[in-house]
Amino acid sequence: MPAADPVATSSARADLPLSVLLVDDDATDLELAAIVFGEHELDVHTCSGGVEALTHLRATPALPDVVVLDLNMPQMNGFEVLDSIRRDAALRHLPVVILSTSGEPRDVGRAYELLASSYLVKQRDFTAFEQQVQGFVHFWSTCLFPDRPVRLPGS
């Protein structure tokens, strides 16, 4: 009898890196975040605003594993984007992490009321931001997702 396969399930996305959608209207912040996230083995896509992000999510054949969303954006702010994601049956399951310069309790509370998966206050110091992203990547890389295989210990 052949040895058991260490992959409990199979998927077309099994060997792909963690997929992250970064949404931020500030071009400098978006580029910096893309660079720092890109230092890890991730598939990173960026959108410069809420409307663009929703259009992308609704059109893409492969949804990201996690959305990283800024709050303070013109035209459609992060709360509105998060609310739209949660109201859309095809998107509502997506983990959405708020990454904002605001640590205001009302913003944090509102994000969780809209079912944000987590809330991070963006670190302004570059080294601290790199460490913050490293923690984010470590956490989300160890999470299970419906379209990914379950790796058994020792595999």
FIKOLZA-1660 file (N, C-alpha, C; in steps of 0.1 Angstrom, whole numbers, plus 5000, padded with zeros to 4 digits):
% residues 155
   i   px   py   pz ch aa at
   1 5008 4988 5000  A  M  N
   1 5000 5000 5000  A  M CA
   1 5009 5012 5000  A  M  C
   2 5006 5022 4991  A  P  N
   2 5015 5034 4990  A  P CA
   2 5013 5043 5003  A  P  C
   3 5023 5051 5006  A  A  N
   3 5023 5060 5018  A  A CA
   3 5012 5070 5016  A  A  C
   4 5006 5074 5027  A  A  N
   4 4996 5085 5026  A  A CA
   4 5002 5098 5021  A  A  C
   5 4994 5104 5012  A  D  N
   5 4998 5117 5007  A  D CA
   5 4997 5128 5019  A  D  C
   6 5008 5136 5021  A  P  N
   6 5008 5146 5032  A  P CA
   6 4998 5157 5029  A  P  C
   7 4992 5158 5017  A  V  N
   7 4983 5168 5014  A  V CA
   7 4969 5162 5015  A  V  C
   8 4961 5167 5025  A  A  N
   8 4948 5161 5028  A  A CA
   8 4938 5164 5017  A  A  C
   9 4939 5176 5010  A  T  N
   9 4930 5179 5000  A  T CA
   9 4938 5185 4988  A  T  C
  10 4932 5185 4977  A  S  N
  10 4940 5191 4965  A  S CA
  10 4933 5203 4960  A  S  C
  11 4940 5211 4953  A  S  N
  11 4935 5224 4947  A  S CA
  11 4943 5229 4937  A  S  C
  12 4938 5235 4927  A  A  N
  12 4946 5242 4916  A  A CA
  12 4955 5252 4922  A  A  C
  13 4951 5258 4934  A  R  N
  13 4959 5269 4940  A  R CA
  13 4969 5263 4950  A  R  C
  14 4970 5250 4951  A  A  N
  14 4978 5244 4962  A  A CA
  14 4992 5249 4963  A  A  C
  15 4999 5251 4952  A  D  N
  15 5013 5255 4953  A  D CA
  15 5015 5270 4951  A  D  C
  16 5004 5278 4950  A  L  N
  16 5005 5292 4949  A  L CA
  16 5008 5299 4962  A  L  C
  17 5015 5310 4962  A  P  N
  17 5018 5317 4975  A  P CA
  17 5005 5324 4980  A  P  C
  18 5006 5328 4993  A  L  N
  18 4995 5335 4999  A  L CA
  18 4992 5347 4990  A  L  C
  19 4979 5349 4987  A  S  N
  19 4975 5360 4978  A  S CA
  19 4969 5371 4986  A  S  C
  20 4974 5384 4984  A  V  N
  20 4970 5395 4992  A  V CA
  20 4966 5406 4982  A  V  C
  21 4955 5413 4985  A  L  N
  21 4950 5425 4978  A  L CA
  21 4953 5436 4987  A  L  C
  22 4961 5446 4983  A  L  N
  22 4964 5458 4991  A  L CA
  22 4956 5469 4985  A  L  C
  23 4948 5476 4994  A  V  N
  23 4940 5487 4989  A  V CA
  23 4943 5500 4997  A  V  C
  24 4948 5510 4990  A  D  N
  24 4952 5523 4997  A  D CA
  24 4952 5533 4986  A  D  C
  25 4947 5545 4989  A  D  N
  25 4947 5556 4979  A  D CA
  25 4959 5564 4979  A  D  C
  26 4968 5563 4989  A  D  N
  26 4980 5571 4990  A  D CA
  26 4991 5563 4982  A  D  C
  27 4995 5568 4970  A  A  N
  27 5004 5561 4961  A  A CA
  27 5017 5557 4968  A  A  C
  28 5022 5566 4977  A  T  N
  28 5035 5563 4984  A  T CA
  28 5033 5552 4994  A  T  C
  29 5022 5553 5002  A  D  N
  29 5019 5542 5011  A  D CA
  29 5017 5529 5004  A  D  C
  30 5010 5529 4993  A  L  N
  30 5007 5517 4986  A  L CA
  30 5020 5511 4980  A  L  C
  31 5028 5519 4975  A  E  N
  31 5041 5514 4969  A  E CA
  31 5050 5509 4980  A  E  C
  32 5051 5516 4991  A  L  N
  32 5059 5511 5002  A  L CA
  32 5053 5497 5007  A  L  C
  33 5040 5497 5009  A  A  N
  33 5034 5484 5014  A  A CA
  33 5037 5473 5004  A  A  C
  34 5035 5476 4991  A  A  N
  34 5038 5465 4981  A  A CA
  34 5052 5460 4981  A  A  C
  35 5061 5470 4984  A  I  N
  35 5076 5466 4985  A  I CA
  35 5078 5457 4997  A  I  C
  36 5073 5461 5008  A  V  N
  36 5075 5453 5021  A  V CA
  36 5068 5440 5020  A  V  C
  37 5055 5440 5015  A  F  N
  37 5048 5427 5014  A  F CA
  37 5055 5418 5004  A  F  C
  38 5060 5425 4993  A  G  N
  38 5067 5417 4982  A  G CA
  38 5080 5411 4987  A  G  C
  39 5086 5415 4998  A  E  N
  39 5098 5408 5004  A  E CA
  39 5095 5394 5008  A  E  C
  40 5083 5391 5009  A  H  N
  40 5078 5377 5013  A  H CA
  40 5073 5370 5001  A  H  C
  41 5072 5357 5002  A  E  N
  41 5067 5349 4991  A  E CA
  41 5052 5350 4990  A  E  C
  42 5048 5361 4985  A  L  N
  42 5033 5364 4984  A  L CA
  42 5030 5368 4969  A  L  C
  43 5017 5366 4966  A  D  N
  43 5012 5371 4954  A  D CA
  43 5004 5384 4958  A  D  C
  44 5010 5396 4954  A  V  N
  44 5005 5409 4959  A  V CA
  44 4999 5416 4947  A  V  C
  45 4986 5420 4948  A  H  N
  45 4979 5429 4939  A  H CA
  45 4976 5441 4946  A  H  C
  46 4976 5453 4939  A  T  N
  46 4973 5466 4946  A  T CA
  46 4962 5472 4938  A  T  C
  47 4954 5480 4946  A  C  N
  47 4943 5488 4941  A  C CA
  47 4944 5502 4948  A  C  C
  48 4942 5513 4941  A  S  N
  48 4944 5526 4946  A  S CA
  48 4931 5532 4952  A  S  C
  49 4921 5524 4954  A  G  N
  49 4909 5530 4959  A  G CA
  49 4898 5519 4961  A  G  C
  50 4888 5522 4968  A  G  N
  50 4877 5513 4971  A  G CA
  50 4869 5508 4959  A  G  C
  51 4866 5517 4950  A  V  N
  51 4858 5514 4938  A  V CA
  51 4866 5504 4930  A  V  C
  52 4879 5507 4928  A  E  N
  52 4888 5499 4920  A  E CA
  52 4889 5485 4926  A  E  C
  53 4890 5484 4940  A  A  N
  53 4891 5472 4947  A  A CA
  53 4879 5463 4945  A  A  C
  54 4867 5469 4946  A  L  N
  54 4855 5461 4944  A  L CA
  54 4853 5456 4930  A  L  C
  55 4857 5465 4920  A  T  N
  55 4856 5461 4906  A  T CA
  55 4866 5449 4904  A  T  C
  56 4878 5450 4909  A  H  N
  56 4888 5439 4908  A  H CA
  56 4882 5426 4914  A  H  C
  57 4878 5427 4926  A  L  N
  57 4873 5415 4933  A  L CA
  57 4861 5409 4926  A  L  C
  58 4852 5417 4920  A  R  N
  58 4841 5411 4913  A  R CA
  58 4844 5406 4900  A  R  C
  59 4856 5410 4894  A  A  N
  59 4859 5405 4881  A  A CA
  59 4870 5394 4880  A  A  C
  60 4877 5393 4891  A  T  N
  60 4889 5384 4891  A  T CA
  60 4884 5369 4892  A  T  C
  61 4890 5360 4884  A  P  N
  61 4886 5346 4886  A  P CA
  61 4891 5339 4898  A  P  C
  62 4902 5345 4904  A  A  N
  62 4908 5340 4916  A  A CA
  62 4909 5350 4927  A  A  C
  63 4900 5349 4937  A  L  N
  63 4900 5359 4948  A  L CA
  63 4912 5358 4956  A  L  C
  64 4916 5369 4962  A  P  N
  64 4928 5368 4971  A  P CA
  64 4925 5361 4984  A  P  C
  65 4935 5356 4991  A  D  N
  65 4933 5349 5004  A  D CA
  65 4929 5359 5014  A  D  C
  66 4934 5372 5013  A  V  N
  66 4931 5382 5023  A  V CA
  66 4932 5396 5017  A  V  C
  67 4924 5405 5021  A  V  N
  67 4924 5418 5017  A  V CA
  67 4929 5427 5028  A  V  C
  68 4939 5436 5024  A  V  N
  68 4944 5446 5034  A  V CA
  68 4939 5459 5029  A  V  C
  69 4931 5466 5038  A  L  N
  69 4923 5477 5034  A  L CA
  69 4926 5489 5043  A  L  C
  70 4929 5501 5036  A  D  N
  70 4930 5513 5043  A  D CA
  70 4916 5519 5046  A  D  C
  71 4915 5527 5056  A  L  N
  71 4902 5533 5059  A  L CA
  71 4900 5547 5052  A  L  C
  72 4910 5555 5053  A  N  N
  72 4908 5569 5048  A  N CA
  72 4911 5571 5033  A  N  C
  73 4901 5569 5026  A  M  N
  73 4902 5570 5011  A  M CA
  73 4890 5578 5006  A  M  C
  74 4893 5586 4995  A  P  N
  74 4882 5594 4990  A  P CA
  74 4873 5586 4981  A  P  C
  75 4862 5591 4977  A  Q  N
  75 4852 5584 4969  A  Q CA
  75 4845 5573 4976  A  Q  C
  76 4852 5563 4981  A  M  N
  76 4846 5552 4988  A  M CA
  76 4856 5548 4999  A  M  C
  77 4853 5551 5012  A  N  N
  77 4862 5549 5023  A  N CA
  77 4863 5534 5026  A  N  C
  78 4872 5530 5035  A  G  N
  78 4874 5516 5038  A  G CA
  78 4862 5510 5045  A  G  C
  79 4854 5517 5053  A  F  N
  79 4842 5512 5059  A  F CA
  79 4832 5508 5048  A  F  C
  80 4831 5517 5038  A  E  N
  80 4821 5514 5027  A  E CA
  80 4825 5502 5019  A  E  C
  81 4838 5501 5017  A  V  N
  81 4844 5489 5010  A  V CA
  81 4841 5476 5018  A  V  C
  82 4844 5477 5030  A  L  N
  82 4842 5465 5039  A  L CA
  82 4827 5461 5040  A  L  C
  83 4819 5471 5041  A  D  N
  83 4804 5469 5041  A  D CA
  83 4800 5462 5028  A  D  C
  84 4805 5467 5017  A  S  N
  84 4801 5462 5004  A  S CA
  84 4806 5447 5002  A  S  C
  85 4818 5444 5007  A  I  N
  85 4823 5431 5007  A  I CA
  85 4814 5421 5015  A  I  C
  86 4810 5426 5027  A  R  N
  86 4802 5417 5036  A  R CA
  86 4788 5415 5030  A  R  C
  87 4783 5425 5022  A  R  N
  87 4770 5423 5016  A  R CA
  87 4769 5415 5003  A  R  C
  88 4781 5412 4998  A  D  N
  88 4782 5405 4985  A  D CA
  88 4784 5390 4988  A  D  C
  89 4775 5382 4984  A  A  N
  89 4775 5368 4987  A  A CA
  89 4788 5361 4982  A  A  C
  90 4793 5366 4971  A  A  N
  90 4805 5360 4965  A  A CA
  90 4818 5365 4972  A  A  C
  91 4817 5375 4980  A  L  N
  91 4829 5381 4986  A  L CA
  91 4829 5380 5001  A  L  C
  92 4817 5378 5007  A  R  N
  92 4816 5380 5022  A  R CA
  92 4825 5371 5030  A  R  C
  93 4829 5360 5025  A  H  N
  93 4838 5351 5032  A  H CA
  93 4853 5356 5033  A  H  C
  94 4856 5366 5025  A  L  N
  94 4870 5370 5024  A  L CA
  94 4875 5376 5037  A  L  C
  95 4886 5372 5042  A  P  N
  95 4892 5379 5054  A  P CA
  95 4896 5393 5049  A  P  C
  96 4892 5403 5057  A  V  N
  96 4896 5417 5055  A  V CA
  96 4903 5423 5067  A  V  C
  97 4916 5427 5065  A  V  N
  97 4924 5432 5076  A  V CA
  97 4925 5447 5073  A  V  C
  98 4921 5455 5083  A  I  N
  98 4922 5470 5082  A  I CA
  98 4937 5473 5086  A  I  C
  99 4943 5481 5077  A  L  N
  99 4956 5486 5080  A  L CA
  99 4956 5501 5078  A  L  C
 100 4955 5508 5090  A  S  N
 100 4952 5523 5089  A  S CA
 100 4961 5530 5099  A  S  C
 101 4963 5543 5096  A  T  N
 101 4970 5551 5105  A  T CA
 101 4962 5555 5117  A  T  C
 102 4949 5553 5116  A  S  N
 102 4940 5556 5127  A  S CA
 102 4939 5545 5138  A  S  C
 103 4941 5549 5150  A  G  N
 103 4939 5540 5161  A  G CA
 103 4927 5544 5170  A  G  C
 104 4919 5553 5164  A  E  N
 104 4908 5558 5171  A  E CA
 104 4898 5547 5175  A  E  C
 105 4894 5546 5188  A  P  N
 105 4885 5536 5192  A  P CA
 105 4872 5535 5184  A  P  C
 106 4867 5547 5179  A  R  N
 106 4855 5546 5171  A  R CA
 106 4857 5539 5157  A  R  C
 107 4869 5541 5152  A  D  N
 107 4872 5535 5139  A  D CA
 107 4874 5520 5141  A  D  C
 108 4881 5516 5152  A  V  N
 108 4884 5502 5154  A  V CA
 108 4870 5495 5157  A  V  C
 109 4862 5501 5165  A  G  N
 109 4849 5496 5168  A  G CA
 109 4840 5494 5156  A  G  C
 110 4840 5505 5147  A  R  N
 110 4832 5504 5135  A  R CA
 110 4837 5493 5126  A  R  C
 111 4850 5492 5124  A  A  N
 111 4855 5481 5116  A  A CA
 111 4851 5467 5121  A  A  C
 112 4851 5465 5133  A  Y  N
 112 4847 5452 5139  A  Y CA
 112 4832 5450 5137  A  Y  C
 113 4824 5461 5139  A  E  N
 113 4810 5460 5137  A  E CA
 113 4807 5456 5122  A  E  C
 114 4815 5460 5113  A  L  N
 114 4814 5456 5099  A  L CA
 114 4821 5443 5096  A  L  C
 115 4825 5436 5106  A  L  N
 115 4831 5422 5105  A  L CA
 115 4845 5422 5099  A  L  C
 116 4853 5432 5102  A  A  N
 116 4867 5432 5098  A  A CA
 116 4873 5419 5105  A  A  C
 117 4883 5413 5099  A  S  N
 117 4889 5401 5104  A  S CA
 117 4899 5405 5115  A  S  C
 118 4906 5417 5113  A  S  N
 118 4915 5422 5123  A  S CA
 118 4918 5437 5119  A  S  C
 119 4924 5444 5129  A  Y  N
 119 4926 5458 5127  A  Y CA
 119 4941 5461 5132  A  Y  C
 120 4949 5466 5123  A  L  N
 120 4962 5470 5126  A  L CA
 120 4964 5485 5124  A  L  C
 121 4971 5491 5133  A  V  N
 121 4975 5505 5132  A  V CA
 121 4988 5505 5125  A  V  C
 122 4989 5511 5113  A  K  N
 122 5000 5512 5105  A  K CA
 122 5012 5518 5112  A  K  C
 123 5023 5511 5113  A  Q  N
 123 5035 5516 5119  A  Q CA
 123 5042 5526 5110  A  Q  C
 124 5046 5538 5115  A  R  N
 124 5052 5548 5107  A  R CA
 124 5067 5546 5105  A  R  C
 125 5073 5540 5115  A  D  N
 125 5088 5537 5114  A  D CA
 125 5089 5525 5105  A  D  C
 126 5098 5526 5095  A  F  N
 126 5100 5516 5084  A  F CA
 126 5103 5502 5090  A  F  C
 127 5112 5502 5099  A  T  N
 127 5116 5489 5105  A  T CA
 127 5105 5483 5113  A  T  C
 128 5097 5491 5120  A  A  N
 128 5085 5486 5127  A  A CA
 128 5075 5481 5118  A  A  C
 129 5073 5488 5106  A  F  N
 129 5063 5484 5096  A  F CA
 129 5068 5471 5090  A  F  C
 130 5081 5469 5087  A  E  N
 130 5085 5456 5082  A  E CA
 130 5082 5445 5092  A  E  C
 131 5084 5447 5105  A  Q  N
 131 5081 5437 5115  A  Q CA
 131 5066 5434 5116  A  Q  C
 132 5058 5445 5114  A  Q  N
 132 5044 5443 5114  A  Q CA
 132 5039 5435 5103  A  Q  C
 133 5045 5437 5091  A  V  N
 133 5041 5429 5079  A  V CA
 133 5046 5415 5081  A  V  C
 134 5058 5413 5087  A  Q  N
 134 5063 5400 5089  A  Q CA
 134 5053 5392 5098  A  Q  C
 135 5048 5398 5109  A  G  N
 135 5039 5392 5117  A  G CA
 135 5026 5388 5110  A  G  C
 136 5021 5398 5102  A  F  N
 136 5009 5395 5093  A  F CA
 136 5011 5383 5084  A  F  C
 137 5023 5383 5077  A  V  N
 137 5025 5372 5068  A  V CA
 137 5026 5359 5075  A  V  C
 138 5033 5359 5087  A  H  N
 138 5034 5346 5094  A  H CA
 138 5020 5341 5098  A  H  C
 139 5012 5350 5104  A  F  N
 139 4999 5346 5108  A  F CA
 139 4991 5341 5096  A  F  C
 140 4989 5348 5086  A  W  N
 140 4981 5345 5075  A  W CA
 140 4986 5333 5067  A  W  C
 141 4999 5331 5067  A  S  N
 141 5005 5319 5060  A  S CA
 141 5002 5306 5067  A  S  C
 142 4999 5307 5080  A  T  N
 142 4996 5295 5088  A  T CA
 142 4981 5292 5089  A  T  C
 143 4973 5301 5083  A  C  N
 143 4958 5299 5084  A  C CA
 143 4954 5289 5073  A  C  C
 144 4943 5283 5075  A  L  N
 144 4937 5274 5066  A  L CA
 144 4927 5282 5057  A  L  C
 145 4926 5279 5044  A  F  N
 145 4917 5285 5035  A  F CA
 145 4909 5274 5028  A  F  C
 146 4897 5277 5024  A  P  N
 146 4889 5266 5017  A  P CA
 146 4895 5261 5004  A  P  C
 147 4902 5269 4997  A  D  N
 147 4908 5265 4984  A  D CA
 147 4922 5261 4984  A  D  C
 148 4927 5258 4996  A  R  N
 148 4941 5254 4998  A  R CA
 148 4942 5240 5005  A  R  C
 149 4953 5233 5002  A  P  N
 149 4954 5220 5009  A  P CA
 149 4957 5222 5024  A  P  C
 150 4954 5211 5031  A  V  N
 150 4958 5211 5045  A  V CA
 150 4971 5203 5046  A  V  C
 151 4981 5210 5050  A  R  N
 151 4994 5204 5052  A  R CA
 151 4995 5197 5066  A  R  C
 152 4997 5184 5066  A  L  N
 152 4998 5177 5079  A  L CA
 152 5012 5179 5085  A  L  C
 153 5013 5179 5098  A  P  N
 153 5026 5181 5105  A  P CA
 153 5036 5171 5100  A  P  C
 154 5048 5176 5098  A  G  N
 154 5059 5168 5093  A  G CA
 154 5060 5167 5078  A  G  C
 155 5051 5173 5071  A  S  N
 155 5051 5172 5056  A  S CA
 155 5059 5183 5049  A  S  C
% end
